[in-house]
């Protein structure tokens, strides 16, 4: 699991934003505003062994129900995966229903 290196996380005016660079900036003209939780998830992608590890980290960091944490992690990363912003997620590989 890894982030697409053409997207960088920056904090601008106190808000976490994903900014496209390089070729990605030709596909996405703008930026993606993230919540605090989404930014936390993004920061875990390159070092986590899988989605469940990120769910566990969310549970340690935030006061949230486990089912909600799991839904948010899987849903957010599924959207990024479909758009090519996050790559190599084994849990999603080969799943045609994304």
N, C-alpha and C positions, 0 to 999 in steps of 0.2 A: 504494500500500500504506500502510495507516495503522492505528494502534491505535484501538479504541473508547475514547473519552475518559471513558466511565463506569467504566473499570477503571484503577486506579492501582497502580504498583509502589511498595511500601514495604519497608523492612527492619525487621523486628521481632525482637528477641532474636537478632540476627545471621543471620536467615533472610529471603531474599527472598520476598515474598508479593504476589500480585495481589489487590487488594481491590475489590469492586464498590461503586459509588456510584450515587446517583440511582435511575432505573428498573431498572438492572442488579441492584441489591441486592434487588429483588423477585423476580428470576429465580434468583439464586444467593444463598442464605442461608449465607454463610460466606466462605472465602477459598481461594485456590489457592496452594499451596506450590510454589515453583520451585527448580530446581537452579541452581547458578552459571551453567551454560551456558544454561539456559532464560531466566534473567534477562538475560544478555548478548544473546541473540537478541531478546528483547522490546525492549531499548533501541535496537536497530538498525532496527526496523520503520519508524518514521516518517521516517527519513532515507535508507534504502536504496532504490536504484532497482529492485531485484528480489531474488528469493530467492538467485540465484547470487552477488550481492554480499554477502549475509549469510554464505553458505557461505565465501567468500573471507576475510571478517573472522574467522570462526571458526577457519579454518586458520592465520591470523596470530596469533591470541590463545591458542589451545590446541594442545597436542600431540595431534593426532587424525588418523586416516586420512581422506582426502578423501571416500571413499564413506560412511563413518560420519557425517561432518559433514553431508553432503548429506542422508542419510536422516533425521538428527535434525532438521535445519532444516525440511525439507519436512514431516515427520511432525508435529512440534510445531505449526508454523504451520497445517497443515491442520486439526488439532483445534481450534485457536483460531478459525479461519475458519468452520468448521462451526457453532460455538457463538456466532458474532457478536462475539467478543472482539477479533478482528482483521478489518479490512475491506479491500476493494479490492485483492485480490491477483490480478493479471492471469493468473498461471499457473494459478489455480484457477477463474477465472470461466468459467461455462458447462460445467464438468465435473460431470456428473450422478453420477459414481461416487465422489464424496467420501464 
